[in-house]
Amino acid sequence: MAEFYRKKRKRCLLCDKGEDALNYKDVDLIKRYISPDKGKISNRKHTGTCSKHQRIVAREVKKARFMALIPFVK
């Protein structure tokens, strides 16, 4: 009975795409990892990224904000 209620584990999209999949210039992909209401970086449970790629996501989002490609707040 408990097998029916298990959630399927999210797979890290960046692991599937490769090491250089995320770049601060790719605004469409970076917006996927930012909350739409406040502009915060979404956590791992929400995005489904592994810990290695979550650190890369945070670094690339901060670079894109500094270069004014995405706003700091919405």
Stockholm file with secondary structure:
# STOCKHOLM 1.0

chainA/1-74         MAEFYRKKRKRCLLCDKGEDALNYKDVDLIKRYISPDKGKISNRKHTGTCSKHQRIVAREVKKARFMALIPFVK
#=GR chainA/1-74 SS CGGGGCCCCCCCHHHHHCTTCCCTTCHHHHGGGBCTTTCCBCCHHHHCCCHHHHHHHHHHHHHHHHTTSSCSCC
#=GC SS_cons        CGGGGCCCCCCCHHHHHCTTCCCTTCHHHHGGGBCTTTCCBCCHHHHCCCHHHHHHHHHHHHHHHHTTSSCSCC
//
